[in-house]
Amino acid sequence: MDRDSPAAHRAVRIENPDEVGNTAWQSRAVEPTAYENALADALEQAFEHGAQSLEQIVYSLNAQALADPDQRAWTVDRFRAAMARLGA
């Protein structure tokens, strides 16, 4: 960056790690539930075994016997809805 540019003269504030709280779920208001952790583990398994499409992810979740939040088998639409709800 050019030392004479306007960006070079803006103050930059870097947080001191000793002064900032660091929780494992920083972008959430609460800790993940047991179900959310189980879903995360199942998704990791799906990706570790090569799942790349929504269909492959859904197949893997069902093969791992992890039901959707309503205790039904996963479908692509249910997966999308669950991810939208969890990401809200």
C-alpha positions, 0 to 999 in steps of 0.5 A: 500500500502506498504510504501516501494513500488515504487508506494508509492514514486511517487508524487501524484497531486490532483487538488484544486477545487478552481483552476479548472474550472468545467463545466456541459459538461466537456467531450464536447467542447460545451454545449448540444443542446436542442435536446440532452437534450430532448433525455437525458430526454427521455432516463431517462424516458425509464430507469425509466420505466424499459427499459433494451434492445435496443429494449425497449429503442427504443420502449420508445423513439418512445412512447414518440414521440421523433423522431431521429435526422432526424425526423424519428421514432427510430430503433435500427440501428438509435439509435446505429448510433446516440449514436456513433455520439453523443459520438464521 
